[in-house]
Amino acid sequence: MASAGDFDGDGNVELLVPSRDRQSLAALRRSEDGVAEVWQLSLGSPLATNLATVEIPDGAENRIGLGVVTTDGQLLIWQ
C-alpha cells in the first residue's frame, strides 16, 4: 500500500503511504533530519485498495497517474 515516484513534478521522489486511519495519503521525503511529510491527499473515506500508479507520457517528461478506491466505492484518480 505504498508507491514511490515524483508525484508533484518537483524533481524529488516522494513515498506515498496511507495514514494510520487510511483517510488520507501522505507524501514522505528524505530530509536532513530523516523523513518529512511534504503534502497530503484527503480521500474522504478510508482507503480500500492498494495504490495503482502509471507513467503518463507528457512530452519531454513523464507524469505519474495515481488511482485508489475507497470503502464507500469511490474511484479516485489523480494525474
A tleap script that builds the chain and sets N, CA, C and O, in Angstrom:
source leaprc.protein.ff14SB
mol = sequence {
  NMET ALA SER ALA GLY ASP PHE ASP GLY ASP
  GLY ASN VAL GLU LEU LEU VAL PRO SER ARG
  ASP ARG GLN SER LEU ALA ALA LEU ARG ARG
  SER GLU ASP GLY VAL ALA GLU VAL TRP GLN
  LEU SER LEU GLY SER PRO LEU ALA THR ASN
  LEU ALA THR VAL GLU ILE PRO ASP GLY ALA
  GLU ASN ARG ILE GLY LEU GLY VAL VAL THR
  THR ASP GLY GLN LEU LEU ILE TRP CGLN
}
set mol.1.N position { 0.820 -1.191 0.000 }
set mol.1.CA position { 0.000 0.000 0.000 }
set mol.1.C position { 0.859 1.246 0.000 }
set mol.1.O position { 0.572 2.199 0.725 }
set mol.2.N position { 1.906 1.250 -0.803 }
set mol.2.CA position { 2.772 2.420 -0.921 }
set mol.2.C position { 3.319 2.468 -2.341 }
set mol.2.O position { 3.368 1.461 -3.048 }
set mol.3.N position { 3.726 3.660 -2.730 }
set mol.3.CA position { 4.312 3.826 -4.048 }
set mol.3.C position { 5.319 4.968 -3.994 }
set mol.3.O position { 5.124 5.942 -3.266 }
set mol.4.N position { 6.399 4.847 -4.769 }
set mol.4.CA position { 7.425 5.886 -4.805 }
set mol.4.C position { 7.493 6.495 -6.191 }
set mol.4.O position { 7.343 5.792 -7.191 }
set mol.5.N position { 7.718 7.795 -6.255 }
set mol.5.CA position { 7.870 8.497 -7.522 }
set mol.5.C position { 7.826 9.996 -7.297 }
set mol.5.O position { 7.589 10.457 -6.181 }
set mol.6.N position { 8.054 10.749 -8.352 }
set mol.6.CA position { 7.954 12.209 -8.284 }
set mol.6.C position { 6.514 12.592 -8.599 }
set mol.6.O position { 6.203 12.969 -9.729 }
set mol.7.N position { 5.638 12.497 -7.611 }
set mol.7.CA position { 4.212 12.710 -7.811 }
set mol.7.C position { 3.840 14.166 -8.046 }
set mol.7.O position { 2.839 14.441 -8.708 }
set mol.8.N position { 4.616 15.102 -7.522 }
set mol.8.CA position { 4.264 16.515 -7.668 }
set mol.8.C position { 5.099 17.250 -8.712 }
set mol.8.O position { 4.965 18.464 -8.866 }
set mol.9.N position { 5.965 16.525 -9.436 }
set mol.9.CA position { 6.724 17.106 -10.530 }
set mol.9.C position { 7.807 18.085 -10.134 }
set mol.9.O position { 8.232 18.902 -10.951 }
set mol.10.N position { 8.264 18.016 -8.881 }
set mol.10.CA position { 9.289 18.952 -8.428 }
set mol.10.C position { 10.714 18.413 -8.555 }
set mol.10.O position { 11.665 19.071 -8.131 }
set mol.11.N position { 10.868 17.218 -9.137 }
set mol.11.CA position { 12.195 16.632 -9.313 }
set mol.11.C position { 12.667 15.794 -8.137 }
set mol.11.O position { 13.758 15.226 -8.188 }
set mol.12.N position { 11.868 15.703 -7.074 }
set mol.12.CA position { 12.212 14.910 -5.900 }
set mol.12.C position { 11.261 13.728 -5.776 }
set mol.12.O position { 10.075 13.845 -6.085 }
set mol.13.N position { 11.774 12.600 -5.328 }
set mol.13.CA position { 10.960 11.390 -5.163 }
set mol.13.C position { 10.255 11.438 -3.813 }
set mol.13.O position { 10.864 11.736 -2.786 }
set mol.14.N position { 8.961 11.139 -3.839 }
set mol.14.CA position { 8.178 11.020 -2.618 }
set mol.14.C position { 7.745 9.568 -2.454 }
set mol.14.O position { 7.568 8.851 -3.438 }
set mol.15.N position { 7.578 9.145 -1.218 }
set mol.15.CA position { 6.981 7.850 -0.899 }
set mol.15.C position { 5.559 8.143 -0.458 }
set mol.15.O position { 5.348 8.824 0.546 }
set mol.16.N position { 4.590 7.639 -1.191 }
set mol.16.CA position { 3.187 7.884 -0.898 }
set mol.16.C position { 2.650 6.712 -0.092 }
set mol.16.O position { 2.673 5.570 -0.551 }
set mol.17.N position { 2.165 7.001 1.118 }
set mol.17.CA position { 1.676 5.964 2.034 }
set mol.17.C position { 0.339 6.395 2.644 }
set mol.17.O position { 0.086 7.591 2.787 }
set mol.18.N position { -0.516 5.437 3.003 }
set mol.18.CA position { -1.765 5.806 3.671 }
set mol.18.C position { -1.507 6.205 5.118 }
set mol.18.O position { -0.569 5.721 5.752 }
set mol.19.N position { -2.359 7.099 5.631 }
set mol.19.CA position { -2.306 7.444 7.051 }
set mol.19.C position { -2.779 6.244 7.869 }
set mol.19.O position { -3.314 5.285 7.313 }
set mol.20.N position { -2.586 6.293 9.172 }
set mol.20.CA position { -2.990 5.165 10.024 }
set mol.20.C position { -4.472 4.850 9.912 }
set mol.20.O position { -4.867 3.685 9.944 }
set mol.21.N position { -5.302 5.894 9.780 }
set mol.21.CA position { -6.743 5.662 9.663 }
set mol.21.C position { -7.192 5.444 8.209 }
set mol.21.O position { -8.378 5.246 7.943 }
set mol.22.N position { -6.234 5.482 7.276 }
set mol.22.CA position { -6.453 5.265 5.843 }
set mol.22.C position { -7.397 6.290 5.220 }
set mol.22.O position { -7.956 6.043 4.151 }
set mol.23.N position { -7.584 7.449 5.881 }
set mol.23.CA position { -8.446 8.514 5.367 }
set mol.23.C position { -7.703 9.462 4.422 }
set mol.23.O position { -8.327 10.286 3.753 }
set mol.24.N position { -6.385 9.349 4.368 }
set mol.24.CA position { -5.587 10.224 3.511 }
set mol.24.C position { -4.312 9.503 3.083 }
set mol.24.O position { -3.941 8.469 3.639 }
set mol.25.N position { -3.656 10.078 2.081 }
set mol.25.CA position { -2.356 9.595 1.635 }
set mol.25.C position { -1.330 10.673 1.959 }
set mol.25.O position { -1.558 11.851 1.683 }
set mol.26.N position { -0.217 10.282 2.536 }
set mol.26.CA position { 0.837 11.223 2.901 }
set mol.26.C position { 2.048 11.008 1.996 }
set mol.26.O position { 2.454 9.874 1.743 }
set mol.27.N position { 2.613 12.103 1.518 }
set mol.27.CA position { 3.832 12.062 0.707 }
set mol.27.C position { 5.014 12.319 1.641 }
set mol.27.O position { 5.102 13.373 2.272 }
set mol.28.N position { 5.916 11.349 1.718 }
set mol.28.CA position { 7.089 11.449 2.580 }
set mol.28.C position { 8.332 11.625 1.722 }
set mol.28.O position { 8.445 11.050 0.640 }
set mol.29.N position { 9.264 12.435 2.226 }
set mol.29.CA position { 10.511 12.672 1.506 }
set mol.29.C position { 11.665 12.673 2.510 }
set mol.29.O position { 11.511 13.104 3.653 }
set mol.30.N position { 12.803 12.191 2.067 }
set mol.30.CA position { 14.002 12.245 2.914 }
set mol.30.C position { 14.350 13.691 3.195 }
set mol.30.O position { 14.235 14.549 2.320 }
set mol.31.N position { 14.775 13.958 4.414 }
set mol.31.CA position { 15.196 15.298 4.812 }
set mol.31.C position { 16.497 15.189 5.590 }
set mol.31.O position { 16.985 14.090 5.854 }
set mol.32.N position { 17.049 16.327 5.951 }
set mol.32.CA position { 18.289 16.317 6.739 }
set mol.32.C position { 18.097 15.622 8.072 }
set mol.32.O position { 19.036 15.033 8.607 }
set mol.33.N position { 16.880 15.684 8.617 }
set mol.33.CA position { 16.593 15.070 9.917 }
set mol.33.C position { 16.027 13.662 9.814 }
set mol.33.O position { 15.700 13.054 10.834 }
set mol.34.N position { 15.905 13.131 8.598 }
set mol.34.CA position { 15.362 11.791 8.415 }
set mol.34.C position { 14.291 11.776 7.351 }
set mol.34.O position { 14.590 11.677 6.161 }
set mol.35.N position { 13.017 11.877 7.781 }
set mol.35.CA position { 11.881 11.849 6.852 }
set mol.35.C position { 10.917 12.968 7.229 }
set mol.35.O position { 10.687 13.232 8.409 }
set mol.36.N position { 10.351 13.627 6.208 }
set mol.36.CA position { 9.374 14.689 6.446 }
set mol.36.C position { 8.146 14.453 5.573 }
set mol.36.O position { 8.256 14.015 4.428 }
set mol.37.N position { 6.971 14.750 6.136 }
set mol.37.CA position { 5.755 14.728 5.329 }
set mol.37.C position { 5.692 16.052 4.574 }
set mol.37.O position { 5.734 17.118 5.188 }
set mol.38.N position { 5.591 15.989 3.234 }
set mol.38.CA position { 5.646 17.214 2.440 }
set mol.38.C position { 4.276 17.644 1.916 }
set mol.38.O position { 4.086 18.824 1.622 }
set mol.39.N position { 3.327 16.737 1.792 }
set mol.39.CA position { 1.949 17.071 1.447 }
set mol.39.C position { 1.067 15.875 1.713 }
set mol.39.O position { 1.553 14.779 1.995 }
set mol.40.N position { -0.263 16.096 1.620 }
set mol.40.CA position { -1.220 15.053 1.943 }
set mol.40.C position { -2.441 15.168 1.023 }
set mol.40.O position { -2.848 16.270 0.657 }
set mol.41.N position { -3.013 14.035 0.660 }
set mol.41.CA position { -4.248 13.977 -0.127 }
set mol.41.C position { -5.346 13.392 0.747 }
set mol.41.O position { -5.206 12.278 1.253 }
set mol.42.N position { -6.427 14.120 0.930 }
set mol.42.CA position { -7.568 13.606 1.685 }
set mol.42.C position { -8.396 12.711 0.762 }
set mol.42.O position { -8.612 13.047 -0.402 }
set mol.43.N position { -8.859 11.575 1.281 }
set mol.43.CA position { -9.637 10.625 0.482 }
set mol.43.C position { -11.133 10.734 0.732 }
set mol.43.O position { -11.919 10.302 -0.111 }
set mol.44.N position { -11.551 11.288 1.848 }
set mol.44.CA position { -12.969 11.414 2.157 }
set mol.44.C position { -13.605 10.170 2.744 }
set mol.44.O position { -14.685 10.244 3.331 }
set mol.45.N position { -12.958 9.041 2.594 }
set mol.45.CA position { -13.420 7.754 3.113 }
set mol.45.C position { -12.182 6.860 3.184 }
set mol.45.O position { -11.234 7.092 2.434 }
set mol.46.N position { -12.153 5.863 4.043 }
set mol.46.CA position { -10.953 5.027 4.166 }
set mol.46.C position { -10.553 4.330 2.862 }
set mol.46.O position { -11.406 3.917 2.075 }
set mol.47.N position { -9.282 4.211 2.657 }
set mol.47.CA position { -8.700 3.518 1.516 }
set mol.47.C position { -9.076 2.040 1.571 }
set mol.47.O position { -8.997 1.417 2.630 }
set mol.48.N position { -9.486 1.478 0.431 }
set mol.48.CA position { -9.901 0.073 0.375 }
set mol.48.C position { -8.985 -0.775 -0.494 }
set mol.48.O position { -9.077 -2.002 -0.462 }
set mol.49.N position { -8.096 -0.144 -1.276 }
set mol.49.CA position { -7.255 -0.889 -2.216 }
set mol.49.C position { -5.802 -0.460 -2.083 }
set mol.49.O position { -5.472 0.492 -1.377 }
set mol.50.N position { -4.954 -1.186 -2.777 }
set mol.50.CA position { -3.576 -0.742 -2.933 }
set mol.50.C position { -3.551 0.494 -3.825 }
set mol.50.O position { -4.554 0.820 -4.460 }
set mol.51.N position { -2.422 1.177 -3.877 }
set mol.51.CA position { -2.250 2.317 -4.770 }
set mol.51.C position { -1.876 1.789 -6.148 }
set mol.51.O position { -1.008 0.924 -6.269 }
set mol.52.N position { -2.520 2.300 -7.176 }
set mol.52.CA position { -2.199 1.926 -8.554 }
set mol.52.C position { -1.564 3.131 -9.227 }
set mol.52.O position { -2.158 4.208 -9.262 }
set mol.53.N position { -0.373 2.960 -9.756 }
set mol.53.CA position { 0.322 4.063 -10.425 }
set mol.53.C position { 0.640 3.678 -11.861 }
set mol.53.O position { 0.831 2.506 -12.186 }
set mol.54.N position { 0.691 4.698 -12.713 }
set mol.54.CA position { 1.030 4.501 -14.118 }
set mol.54.C position { 1.821 5.716 -14.580 }
set mol.54.O position { 1.544 6.845 -14.173 }
set mol.55.N position { 2.808 5.470 -15.433 }
set mol.55.CA position { 3.586 6.557 -16.008 }
set mol.55.C position { 2.850 7.083 -17.239 }
set mol.55.O position { 2.467 6.307 -18.115 }
set mol.56.N position { 2.652 8.404 -17.305 }
set mol.56.CA position { 1.912 9.035 -18.397 }
set mol.56.C position { 2.884 9.859 -19.237 }
set mol.56.O position { 3.433 10.844 -18.744 }
set mol.57.N position { 3.110 9.474 -20.505 }
set mol.57.CA position { 3.995 10.265 -21.366 }
set mol.57.C position { 3.459 11.690 -21.522 }
set mol.57.O position { 2.275 11.893 -21.790 }
set mol.58.N position { 4.345 12.667 -21.351 }
set mol.58.CA position { 3.937 14.071 -21.430 }
set mol.58.C position { 5.074 14.889 -22.026 }
set mol.58.O position { 5.739 15.648 -21.321 }
set mol.59.N position { 5.293 14.732 -23.325 }
set mol.59.CA position { 6.374 15.471 -23.978 }
set mol.59.C position { 7.726 14.976 -23.531 }
set mol.59.O position { 7.982 13.772 -23.537 }
set mol.60.N position { 8.604 15.900 -23.138 }
set mol.60.CA position { 9.966 15.559 -22.737 }
set mol.60.C position { 10.012 14.847 -21.387 }
set mol.60.O position { 10.949 14.097 -21.111 }
set mol.61.N position { 9.000 15.081 -20.546 }
set mol.61.CA position { 8.976 14.459 -19.226 }
set mol.61.C position { 7.700 13.641 -19.075 }
set mol.61.O position { 6.705 13.894 -19.755 }
set mol.62.N position { 7.737 12.670 -18.188 }
set mol.62.CA position { 6.566 11.852 -17.909 }
set mol.62.C position { 5.944 12.265 -16.584 }
set mol.62.O position { 6.635 12.751 -15.688 }
set mol.63.N position { 4.641 12.071 -16.466 }
set mol.63.CA position { 3.930 12.315 -15.214 }
set mol.63.C position { 3.506 10.968 -14.642 }
set mol.63.O position { 3.551 9.946 -15.327 }
set mol.64.N position { 3.100 10.981 -13.389 }
set mol.64.CA position { 2.627 9.767 -12.736 }
set mol.64.C position { 1.139 9.916 -12.471 }
set mol.64.O position { 0.701 10.906 -11.886 }
set mol.65.N position { 0.362 8.930 -12.903 }
set mol.65.CA position { -1.057 8.870 -12.578 }
set mol.65.C position { -1.244 7.947 -11.386 }
set mol.65.O position { -0.535 6.950 -11.252 }
set mol.66.N position { -2.190 8.273 -10.524 }
set mol.66.CA position { -2.439 7.510 -9.308 }
set mol.66.C position { -3.924 7.220 -9.201 }
set mol.66.O position { -4.747 8.107 -9.429 }
set mol.67.N position { -4.276 5.995 -8.859 }
set mol.67.CA position { -5.667 5.621 -8.649 }
set mol.67.C position { -5.834 4.801 -7.390 }
set mol.67.O position { -4.988 3.970 -7.060 }
set mol.68.N position { -6.937 5.039 -6.686 }
set mol.68.CA position { -7.295 4.266 -5.490 }
set mol.68.C position { -8.807 4.108 -5.449 }
set mol.68.O position { -9.534 4.831 -6.130 }
set mol.69.N position { -9.275 3.159 -4.647 }
set mol.69.CA position { -10.706 3.003 -4.379 }
set mol.69.C position { -10.889 3.103 -2.868 }
set mol.69.O position { -10.098 2.558 -2.098 }
set mol.70.N position { -11.948 3.812 -2.453 }
set mol.70.CA position { -12.244 3.967 -1.031 }
set mol.70.C position { -13.348 2.996 -0.613 }
set mol.70.O position { -14.008 2.394 -1.459 }
set mol.71.N position { -13.540 2.851 0.694 }
set mol.71.CA position { -14.511 1.879 1.204 }
set mol.71.C position { -15.955 2.217 0.835 }
set mol.71.O position { -16.825 1.349 0.906 }
set mol.72.N position { -16.224 3.467 0.443 }
set mol.72.CA position { -17.581 3.818 0.006 }
set mol.72.C position { -17.755 3.646 -1.506 }
set mol.72.O position { -18.750 4.093 -2.076 }
set mol.73.N position { -16.774 2.992 -2.155 }
set mol.73.CA position { -16.873 2.652 -3.566 }
set mol.73.C position { -16.417 3.716 -4.553 }
set mol.73.O position { -16.586 3.545 -5.761 }
set mol.74.N position { -15.843 4.810 -4.066 }
set mol.74.CA position { -15.361 5.854 -4.964 }
set mol.74.C position { -14.044 5.442 -5.605 }
set mol.74.O position { -13.160 4.916 -4.930 }
set mol.75.N position { -13.912 5.679 -6.904 }
set mol.75.CA position { -12.656 5.520 -7.627 }
set mol.75.C position { -12.062 6.921 -7.748 }
set mol.75.O position { -12.651 7.793 -8.388 }
set mol.76.N position { -10.897 7.139 -7.135 }
set mol.76.CA position { -10.239 8.444 -7.165 }
set mol.76.C position { -9.009 8.339 -8.050 }
set mol.76.O position { -8.198 7.425 -7.895 }
set mol.77.N position { -8.872 9.280 -8.979 }
set mol.77.CA position { -7.752 9.281 -9.921 }
set mol.77.C position { -7.114 10.675 -9.942 }
set mol.77.O position { -7.806 11.687 -10.047 }
set mol.78.N position { -5.799 10.705 -9.842 }
set mol.78.CA position { -5.029 11.955 -9.971 }
set mol.78.C position { -4.018 11.755 -11.085 }
set mol.78.O position { -3.476 10.664 -11.261 }
set mol.79.N position { -3.768 12.827 -11.841 }
set mol.79.CA position { -2.729 12.767 -12.872 }
set mol.79.C position { -1.992 14.067 -12.985 }
set mol.79.O position { -1.084 14.193 -13.806 }
savepdb mol mol.pdb
quit
